[in-house]
Amino acid sequence: MKTIGREIFCYQKVTSTQDKAKKLAERGAPEGTVITAEIQTQGKGRLGRRWISPRGGIWVSILLRPEMAGTEAPRITIIGSLAVAEAIAEFTGKEVRLKWPNDVMISPGRGDEFRKVCGVLTETVSRFSRVDYVIVGLGINVNNRIPVSLRDKAISLKDALGYGLRKKKLLIEVLKKFDSYYSDLRRKRVIGILRKYRDMSSVLGKEVRIECPEGTVVGKALEIDPYGALILGTKSGKKRVVAGDVTIL
C-alpha cells in the first residue's frame, strides 16, 4: 500500500478509534495511520449516535491529511463506502449495495431485504477553509452479535453467510482498496470512482425522504454530484443535499 497503513495501532479496548485517531492527529501522526480495536465502549455513529461495537467486528479509523477544500471532504465517505462494499462482495459473493451517504448494505439471500452491515463516519478538521486532517471511521459487522432490537435493520456477515470470516484478511483487503481509491482521489480521478459508486447505489432512481439539518426533503434521487452530494428532483426543482438520513419510499 502506498499511503494507508504507514503506522498501525492495535488496541484491545478503547472508547472509540475515532477518539484515538484525533489525539494522534493532533500530535502530528502521519497520513495513513490506522487505528483498530477489538472493542469500543463508546463507538460513534453519525449525528452523535452510538455505534455498538462488541468483539467480533472490524472497528477501524484512518487518518488522512488531504490537500483539499472542505467542500470536497464528502468524497472521502464515498471512497470509504466503496472500498468496504467491494471487499465484502468479493469475500462473500453476496449482493452489496450502497445507501447514500454512508451505509453499506447486504442481502442475505435472493429476495431478502438489504440490511446495514457497515457504516462510515467521516470527521473533518479544517483551518482557514482548508482541510487539516480527516478521520475516516469504518464499523463493519463481521462476526459480532447484532442486538435483537436492531436485527430488522442491521446484520453481520456471519449471520448473512452462516459462518464466520477471518477479520484480518477482510480488513487488509478493505485497506488496500481504500488506498487505491485515495490515490485516485488525490490525482483528481473522480469520474471512475463516482461511476462505480453509482452502479452500487440503492438510492438512485428511487423516491426518497431525507431528514437533513435544514428540514425534511422529499423527491427522486437523480444523481451523485462530483463532490459526493445527492441531487434530488423535488416539486420545486432540483435540490442538492450534502448529508442526511435517507428513507426509500
N, C-alpha and C positions, 0 to 999 in steps of 0.2 A: 504494500500500500504506500502511496506517495505522501499522504498527509495524516490520515486518520490512524491513530494508534502509536504515535511517536512516543507517548508516555501513557501507561495504563495503570490505574489504581484500582485494586480489587478489595472490597470490604465484605465482611460477613453481615453487618447490620449498620444502617445509617438512618438518619431522619429522612433524607432523600438524596439521591445522587445529584439533583439539581443544586441543592444547598452546597454540597461538597465542591461541585464544579465552579460555582460562583466564587467561593473562597479561594480556590486555586487560580481562577482567572484574575482576581484582584491582586494575587501575589505574583503575577507575571507568568503563569504556566503557558507553555507554547500551544499554538494552534494544533489541533488534532489530538489533544489529551482526552483520554477516555476514562470514565469512572463507572465502575459496575458494583453492584451489591446483591447479596443473596436475599436480603430482606430490607424493606423500607418501612419504618414505623410511621412516617408522615409523608407518604408518596403524594406527589402533586399531579392533578389533572388541570384541564383548562378552567378558567374563571374561578380559581381558588378552590375547586373541588378536590376531594380526597381521592387518591388512586390506591386501592387496596393492593398491597404488594407482598404477599407471603412467599415463602421459599418455593422454588419451582418455576418462577417466571424469569424473564430477562428484564432487568431494571438497569438502564444504562443512560448516561449523559455524555455528550460530546461537546468539547469546547472548540469553537471556531472564531477566527479573527478575520472575517472577510472585508475586503475593501469595497464597500457598497453603501448606498444611501439607505436610510431606514425604510423607505417605501419598497425596497427590493427584498426585505427580510422574509416576507411570506414564501418566497421561492425556496427557502431552507426547509420549511414544512413540507413543501411539495416533494423535494428530493428525499427527505426522511421517510415519508409515507411510501414513496415509490420503491425505495431500497428494501424496506420491510416486506412490502407486498410481493415483489418479485422473488425474494429469497424464500418466503413462505410457499409461494406457488411451486417453486422448483423442488422444495423439500417434501411437500405433501401431495402434489398432483391435484389439489383441490382448486376450485374456482375462487379467486380472490378479487375483491372489489375495493375501490377507494371512495369513501364518503367524505366529500369536502366539508371542512377544511383539513381534518387531521385524523380521521379514523380509517383503520384497515379492517375490512370485513371478510368473513369466510363463511361458506356454506358447507355444512357437514356432509350433505349428500344432494343428489339431483332433486330439485323441487323443494328443498328445505330453505327456510328463510336465512338470509345473511345475518350474522351476528358479529359484534365487535370483538376482535382478537388483539388489537393493538391501538394505542393512542400515541400521538406525537405532540409534545409540548415544546414550543419554541419560545425562549425568553431572550429578548434583545436589550442590550445596554448601549445607548448611544450618547455621544458627546458632540456638541456643535453640529447637529443634524447628520453626522456620520456614525456608522456602527462601530463601536469599540470592540464588543465581542458578542457572540451569540452562544447560548447554551441550548442544545437540542436534546430533549429527553425522549427516550423510546421505552414504552412499557408494553412488553409482549407477553401475553398469556400463553405459556408453553406447557408446563406440566403442573402448574399450580391449580388449586381448587377454587372454583368460582362460587362466591356466596349464593345461596338459594335465591335471595332477593334480586339478584342481577342476571339469573340464568336465561331470562327471556330476551335479554339484550346483549349479553356477553357470553363468550365461550373460550375455552382453552384449546390449544392444538391437540392436546392429549384427548380431550373429550370429542373433538371433531374426527380424530383418526381412530380412536380406540386403543391407542398405545402411546407411550411417551417418546419424546425426541431428545437427542443429545443437544443440550442448550449451547454448549461451547461451539459446536460445529455450526449451528444456525447463526449464532452471534457473529462469528468470523465472516460468514457469507454476507450478512447484513452490512457489516462494516466495510467489506470490500466493495459492495455495490454503492454504498454511500460515498466512499472515497472517490469512486469513478464519476458519479454524478456531480459531486462537489468540484472535481477537477473541470468537468464540462461547464459548470456554472461560472467558475472563475474565468473561463475562456469565452464567456458570453454565448455558449452553445445552448441556448434556452429552447429553441424550437423543437428539437428532438425530445427533450425532457417533457415538455408540455404535451407533445403528441402521445407519448407513452402513458402519461397520467390521464389524459382524456380517454384513451382507449380502455382504461381500467375503471373509469368513473361510474359510480352507481347513481349519480345525481343528474348528469347532463341529459337534457331532453325530458326531464320529469317536472311535474308541478310540485313546488316545494313551499314550505313556510319556514322562514328564518327568523329566529329571535336574536337580534343584534343590539348593540348599545343604544342606537337611536330609535329602537322600537321593533315592531313586527313587520316583516315584508313577505308578501305572497306573490308568486309568479312562476314562470317557467325558467328553469336553469338552461341558459343558452350557450354559455362559453366560459372557459377559464382564460383570463387575460394574461398577457406576458409577465405580469407581476404576481400572479397567483390568486388574484381576486376572482370572485364569481360574478358573472354578468347575468342579471335576471331580466326577463321580459315581463313587465307589470302592466296594469291597466293604464298607468300614467306614463308609460315609456320604459326605456331601459334603465336599470339601476345597477350600480357597481357596489358589491358587498365585499368588504375585506375580511370579516370574521363574523362568526355567529353559529348558533345551534340549528342544524338543519333537520326538518322533518319532511319526508317524502309523502305527499298527499295521494 
